């Protein structure tokens, strides 16, 4: 997660200033192996609907 956050900050800093608007954020894609579906449930934050 630390590496993903650092990479997103670098990417954001390299963008044209006019493109950086709104709330800062990024997408994080990952793969969960078959049979490990419980891992996806552990990532949920139901109070925040994430």
Secondary structure, 3 states (H helix, E strand, C coil): CHHHHHHHHHHHHHCCHHHCCCCCCCCCCCCCCCCCCHHHHHCCCHHHCC
